[in-house]
Amino acid sequence: MSCGRKTKTKPTYLECENCKNVVTIQRRLSKMHGHNHVKHMYCYKCKQVTPHIEKKEELFFPEWIKESDTEGVQNANNDIN
């Protein structure tokens, strides 16, 4: 893997399935994975290799925004029916 100064990288956030610990890794822009991609890696809190779920920026949204978004989707589904 090239790691020169011209390689463009971006941080991506991985959340451990067991302890919900968030780890940041750098990925090349050409190798970015989609939302909910699973990567098995060592978790320093669990002390074992566990599946980590790739999260995007919605990981940092406050809970009240997440709740209002799900309520809006439920209300829209009720309006359709």
N, C-alpha and C positions, 0 to 999 in steps of 0.2 A: 504494500500500500504506500502510495506516495504521501509524503508529509512535508513537502517543501512550502516555501512561503506563498506560492501561487495557489495552493490547495484551499478552497473555500469550505469552511466547516460551520456548523450551526449546532447549538446545544439542543439536546433532546432529553426528555425526562422519563425515567423508568420507575414504576412503582412496584414494590415487592408485593406479591399476592398474599403472603403470610402476615407480615408485620406492617404493611402499608408505608414502609420507608421509601422515600423518593431519592433516587440517585440520578445525577446529571452526567451524561456522556456527550462527547463531541462526535458528530457524524459528518461525513462529506455530503455536500448538497446533492450530488449525483446518486448517493446511496441511502437517502432518507426513506424511511418506512412509513406506512400509513398509521392511522389511529388504531389503537388496540393490538398492535403487533406484539408478539410474545418473544422474549429473549431470555434464555436460561443463563443466569450468571450468579456468582457468589454474592450473598448478602452478608454484610459485616455485622448486622444485628442478629440475624437468625443463625449465623455461623454454618451455613450450608448453601448448596446450589439450589436456587428456587426460581420459578418462572417470574419474570418481571414484565409488566404490561406497559407498553409505550403510551404515554399520555402527552397531550399537547398543552397549549396554554390554558385550557379550561380547568386544568388542575388547580390553578391559582385563583379562580373565580370564587367570590364569597358564596356561602351556602344559600343566602336569601336570593341570589340571582339564579342559582340552579333550581331552587324550588319554584320561583316564578316562571321560569322557562317550561318546566314540566306541567305546571297548572295551565299555562297557555295552550300547550299541545293537547291536554285533556279536554279543555273547553272547546277547542277547535274541532276535535273528534266528535264531541257531543252535538255541536251545531250541524255537522254533516249528517249525522244519523237522525 
